[in-house]
Amino acid sequence: MTTTALILYLLIAKIFFVITFVEGVLRNLPWTAARFSGLALSAAWPLLLAAIAFSSRRKD
């Protein structure tokens, strides 16, 4: 169940990343620090979640 939830969560994060990227491309927005950091953070927070989930697993 945990793996399924994590995969679903990462899929949703990827969708939001792609939507954010496409929005910037369609509006011809320049690559500012805010745009770059927004894309970087939308890619980084799922990795943080995965790291927390991995570290919280108990070894039996």
C-alpha positions as CSV (number, residue, x, y, z in Angstrom):
1,M,0.0,0.0,0.0
2,T,2.8,2.4,0.8
3,T,4.5,1.8,-2.5
4,T,1.2,2.5,-4.4
5,A,0.6,5.7,-2.5
6,L,4.1,6.9,-3.1
7,I,3.9,6.2,-6.8
8,L,0.6,8.0,-7.0
9,Y,2.0,10.9,-5.1
10,L,5.1,11.1,-7.4
11,L,2.9,10.9,-10.5
12,I,0.8,13.9,-9.3
13,A,4.0,15.8,-8.5
14,K,5.3,15.1,-12.1
15,I,2.0,16.3,-13.6
16,F,2.2,19.6,-11.7
17,F,5.9,20.0,-12.7
18,V,5.0,19.5,-16.4
19,I,2.0,21.9,-16.2
20,T,4.2,24.5,-14.6
21,F,6.9,24.1,-17.2
22,V,4.4,24.2,-20.1
23,E,2.7,27.3,-18.7
24,G,6.0,29.1,-18.7
25,V,6.8,28.0,-22.3
26,L,3.4,29.0,-23.6
27,R,3.6,32.4,-22.0
28,N,7.1,33.0,-23.3
29,L,8.3,33.8,-19.8
30,P,12.0,34.5,-19.3
31,W,14.1,32.1,-17.2
32,T,14.2,34.2,-14.0
33,A,15.4,32.9,-10.6
34,A,11.8,32.6,-9.5
35,R,10.8,30.5,-12.4
36,F,13.9,28.3,-12.1
37,S,13.5,27.8,-8.4
38,G,9.8,27.1,-8.7
39,L,10.5,24.3,-11.2
40,A,13.4,23.0,-9.0
41,L,11.3,23.0,-5.9
42,S,8.4,21.2,-7.6
43,A,10.9,18.5,-8.6
44,A,12.6,18.4,-5.2
45,W,9.8,18.1,-2.7
46,P,8.7,14.6,-3.8
47,L,12.3,13.4,-3.3
48,L,12.2,14.8,0.2
49,L,9.0,12.8,0.8
50,A,10.6,9.7,-0.6
51,A,13.6,10.1,1.7
52,I,11.4,10.5,4.7
53,A,9.4,7.5,3.8
54,F,12.5,5.4,3.3
55,S,14.1,6.5,6.5
56,S,11.0,5.9,8.5
57,R,10.7,2.3,7.5
58,R,11.4,0.0,10.4
59,K,13.8,-2.9,10.0
60,D,12.3,-6.1,11.3
